[in-house]
Amino acid sequence: MIELTEQQVQALEHPEALPPRVRDPRTQQTFVLLPVEEYERLLRDQYDDSPWTDEEMELLAWEAGEMLDSFGKDA
């Protein structure tokens, strides 16, 4: 585990932008500092890596049902 610098501790105590951001000076890549509880909550409750949104999946299910209904009527 990496210890926070004094500057990072101050950023957590007086955040100007939430969440506080840190930059790797070598790569210029930016990271955010989150409490582990917040990170775990995001993973558990909000993170969705599926290619479809809930709305898109409902629409696809409705369209599939419509196609099955019309297929049954044609037979």
Protein Blocks (a to p, Z undefined) as FASTA:
>chain_A
ZZddfklmmmmmmcfbdcdddddfklopacddddfklmmmmmmmmgccbfbdfklmmmmm
mmmmmmmmmmmmmZZ
